[in-house]
């Protein structure tokens, strides 16, 4: 995971003109939208003014709609975190109820027809991979300390600390200290070192995870002769801290994902990714206000998606059956956004019979914080740009749809629209709402400026946007509820400031939302040396949390 700003040129791997067009498509849609806003505001300001009013109304309704999903996820998450999932498994809630959905050690097609009896929760083992570059020992220790407290039999938890050769001697020394302190806490503990410069790879998290996963499969799973479909592989960033009930909840959802519903056969639990909710709160009290707003905005979006599982794709930390990883060839080693690409690998491998199962369970990570304010702003932008680089999955998805005749046309249309619309909205919506809504008044000329519509446009737009602040206020309240316990306690002034900071939301949507998304899509369209490589988010904590 070397922190390169630009990638090895892997743009030439696109083998068809169609793939190249699919790479250019997101930028075409974005720049066409922004360009037409200027051009049409000059040529037909009346119709653009009508469009702005309708678009602002649509955005308001969508905000209300998503707020209901956010509230639904929050209510379910509160219920889930209060449940003793290991006890629930022991009381009979831990059997795989779907018949003949298991596979054998060699990996049958789709994991079917092994003839094994119903699987019990005690059969499930967990392999945890923690990729690391050069993060400080104290941060890594915090993650392992929380992992060692999980409420699940430790002999069925295997942990891999996945180092990069490029991390140097400091990373090796950190792994040795971690091993001395925590190796005996788990069923197996191992350290892998991903060599630099392997053919067909770019330095990044995906290549490290794939290397570590293959080594763990050989040295742990095969040695212990554990069936591959009995192992769930969880990949966490090195700063991730899991709550005690995580693996119990994961096991429960996995075993019930294939349950029969309404008398019909359930869906294969192996054909799924299991997605927790990321909370960037480990160091939230030392993060600047902008960093806190951006972090919670990411969390809230993921929470909204958990209540819309039909649109949910994988993000950041995730858990995947080992059998599934073997079927798809582990994570891609030559891309940046391996965490979201792995969903499309499974979706195409199983001809659309693949999904993301929401866990409604939080895990906590670090907010993006640097030693200085401007360093933090720079790092937030780069992190958002890296996430926006997920647009590199669009050509992979569309080319896969083009070549796979087994995927129903309806599903192809559904995902094509939703993915393209999602990246397009990411790059344009905030600009259209907060920055470009006044263009007809500026470019429409004196004739339009003297019209009644020109007089009422800013008033209507302000009124609609003012109503949308209801959603921002509810986000502010929820962010305070989700704050962890602060060392020394919270003062009334703290609550007031954490509430007021959400006034920065429109600014963050443009600077840390639209701008990095536009840059990422433009770089993808330009290709070659403009493609992004993997950028390691620096981990900086001024104060370590008290546990």
Buried (B, 14 or more C-beta within 10 A) or exposed (E): BBBBEEBEBBBEEBEEEBBBBBBBBBBEBBBEBBEEBBEBBBEBBBEBBBBBBEBBBEBBEBBEEBBEBBBBBBEBBEEBBEBEBBEBBEEEBBBBBBBEBBBBBEBBEBBEEBEBEEBEBEBBBBBBBBBBBBBBBEBBBBBBBBBBEBBBBBEBBBBBBBBBBBBEEEBBEBBEEBBEEBBEBBBBBBBBBBEEEEEEBBBBBBBBBBBBBBBBBEBBBEEEEBBBBBBBBBBBBBBBBBBBBBBBBBBBBBBBBBBEEEEEEBBBBBBBBBBBBBBBBBBBBBBBBBBBBBBBBBBBBBBBBBBEEEBBBBBBBBBBBBBBBBBBEBBBBBBBBBBBBBBBBBBBBBBBBBBBBBBBBBBBBBBBBBEEEEEBBEBBBBBBBBBBBBBBBBBBBBBBBEEBEEBEEEEBEBBBEEBBEBBBBBBBBBBBBBBBBBBBBEBBEEEBEEBEBBEEBBEBBEEBBEBBBEBBEBBBEBBBEBBBEEEEEEEEEBEEEBBEBBEBBBBBBBBBBBBBBBBBBBBBBBBEEBBBBBBBBBBBBEEBBEE
